[in-house]
């Protein structure tokens, strides 16, 4: 849908009525500009050709009139009108469920798991044009950080601003999954998916992970689970007696059987991310999720749209002036 063009000062267009007066004055002026002489016949002058300069003189004046008309339009302030526009796009409903427990600060990823996950999630969001995406964060509790939205900039900025310690420490995978289901279950898209990213195993919360998976399956929601962490050991943050943070190599413990079961029950897929590069590859695979037609509403604001007319006025005036100073130049 093309935005409507409106005028902020439409009454200014009444000034266009001076153009016929200027044309009439120009015709009258050129009829009386030369001395007159009465003769019996014009036959001897009939074969004298009309010079191109006489034609260019009229063209130059027409260009000046057009420039005046453009200036009048500029003064009337043409604008594109703000309006809601609905467009049909290919999209799906997605919720990102991100673990923000302190174990995500482990440095087997660069710079750590938490920052690597944020970076890859932002890239994923920026490439999902038209999708309805929400963000859920969880640790010992879960929280809807961003409701379902098509505003990718808003979502990307929020992910960038995520800080460790926003929730009480722990890993409540079941609660995080349940909150995500509540966010997405009412969506209009036929394809609904949850991307659950965690680096541990469920050790707190009110809902068991497999119970939440059953609810997701009943609602036709796919769950793609991602276990984050290298194989073997990784440097985890630990506080000493003085409260200073030190990094100690500890075994990486991810409840892969549960994450695999969640994905299997819901028709999703389980991935193991052992590095930042592998995590990015995983999100590229998930980026190929099934899509469906959905309507998206966009709001466009009112903006002045006078520049084309101003450029035309300046161009016409300069061209006419150049012609008078060169080709049409007269010697006094």
Helices and strands as residue ranges (DSSP letters): E 5-7, G 10-17, H 18-31, G 43-45, H 52-75, E 78-80, E 83-91, E 93-99, G 102-105, H 113-126, E 132-138, E 142-149, H 152-161, H 173-184, E 192-198, H 209-218, E 221-228, E 233-239, E 245-251, H 256-266, E 270-273, H 276-286, E 292-300, E 303-304, H 307-325
